[in-house]
Amino acid sequence: MIVWRDSAKMLLRTGFAIFIQTFRIKEREIIVTEAYQVCKRCVMDNSSDGTIIFDKNGFCNYCTDALNAKEYTYFPNEEGKKKLDFLINRLKTENKGNKYDCIMGISGGLDSSYLAYLGFKWGLRVLAVHIDDGFDTEISKRNIDKLVKATNMDYVVEKPDAKQFNDLTKAFFLAGVPNLAAPQDNVLFACIYRLVRKYKLRTFLSGGNYALECILQKGNSHSAGDVTNIKAIHKLYGCEPIDKLPLLSDYGRLIDRFLFNIETPRPLNFIEYNRKRALDELFDFCGFEYYGAKHLENTLTKFIQVYWFYHKFGVDKRRSHLSSMIIAGQLTREEALTELQLPIYDENEMKKDVKIICNALNISDEEFEKVMKSPSRQHTDYKTDKYHVVQSLKYKLGLSSLLSKIR
């Protein structure tokens, strides 16, 4: 066994390496008990993901699965244009008697902003919804303001109870689990689904997409819809009640989809979605500002993506994002490897972000350091629901095709 401190550079040069090793990420030591391996096609690795598998060619299951899914997921062609035209016409026809054709969530980030811009170009009557959790960056605030003014779309801001939301987020921090964003994401979907029902709509247009998100690490993750887990962690580490927070379980979303015929189509999969082109179009349209990288438009999300995952679990989230762009043909593997050699964040900037989060969540410096140095935990160390069993039964009983019709 060897001590490997500057291993990243070595791996990035070789692209594929196998070692039995101990390696250091910043001040925290991560022990790798299996052979280290980096995919030869994308840049996913097994340093923090027990679900990754490599074939005899050195290609991982993530990019292999993404490539296999591409033909029935991503349509940057004439077929996509037909699918998109059909969706737009259907939404306008179905909602003639409604005030809106659909709902969209906007964060001030690229995907949701570009979709809102396209919705405006398509002539859809969009109700834009933003969840203000108190951690919006100044850039995201400006982006939302510019976008709403330029499109003149109706805009609703939902603000979860700050005291309860921050306390629940702190509970997840103290629990030491990967998905620190679970309260944030759950509240978002709870609000979206409530508004869909309120306005008697059934379509939530999602900014989710294949081009920039076809690869997402499965290890060190957990569903934000596991309300059982949320309540279990809150019970152990929370101090405030959570009765004022809108929460929606995976079961609840499934039931709502069935009862109200709610669907979440992804229009960005029906076009050739290119990051640079989208940024340029948004800049020309409303002066949109880029915030550096995916998911960094919110201070809490930024902390989770580039600090929490990296130091607590050894996860470099850039690998998923860059690998997606490689598979989508927007980036070469060599370009991705070069980008991975750069620091994952700016030290001075992150110190400011950590201070903002600690102040909001009422976490002392000592408490912060203690949690960061303590052993990481998984969501399964706490009580979880059995939704995965429901999902398994759904497919075994042949219900997937039925349910897909109402999504």
Summary of the structure (lengths in Angstrom):
residues: 407
radius of gyration: 21.4
end to end distance: 50.1
largest distance: 68.7
contacts: 1293
relative contact order: 0.14
helix: 51%
strand: 9%
